[in-house]
């Protein structure tokens, strides 16, 4: 119950400032064993459920090539 209450507070803070994009940067070499990745995944799931029109972008430090910067 406490986690859900805290998630609602965080969700309110995002809405308060009009943030509609979430950038998740993973840097842990532990992949699926990473506690931080699991927490981030839980937050992202709840966030997108509450705001289906918002956008989530994932980046993997050291694993994925960095995309080129564009004006678009």
C-alpha positions, 0 to 999 in steps of 0.5 A, spaced: 500 500 500 505 504 501 508 503 494 502 505 491 501 511 495 508 513 493 507 512 486 501 517 486 505 522 489 510 521 484 505 521 478 502 528 481 509 531 481 510 529 473 503 532 472 504 538 476 510 540 471 507 537 465 512 532 464 510 527 458 516 524 457 520 519 461 527 517 459 530 511 462 537 510 462 540 503 465 547 502 466 547 496 470 551 490 467 547 485 471 541 486 466 535 482 469 538 481 476 539 489 477 534 491 483 534 498 480 532 495 473 526 492 476 524 498 480 524 502 474 520 497 470 515 497 476 515 505 476 514 505 468 509 500 468 505 504 473 506 511 470 504 509 462 498 505 465 496 512 468 498 516 462 497 512 456 499 518 451 505 519 454 512 517 452 518 512 455 524 512 452 530 507 454 537 507 453 542 502 455 549 505 457 554 501 454 550 496 450 546 500 445 549 505 440 548 512 441 543 515 436 545 521 432 542 527 434 537 530 429 533 537 429 526 532 429 
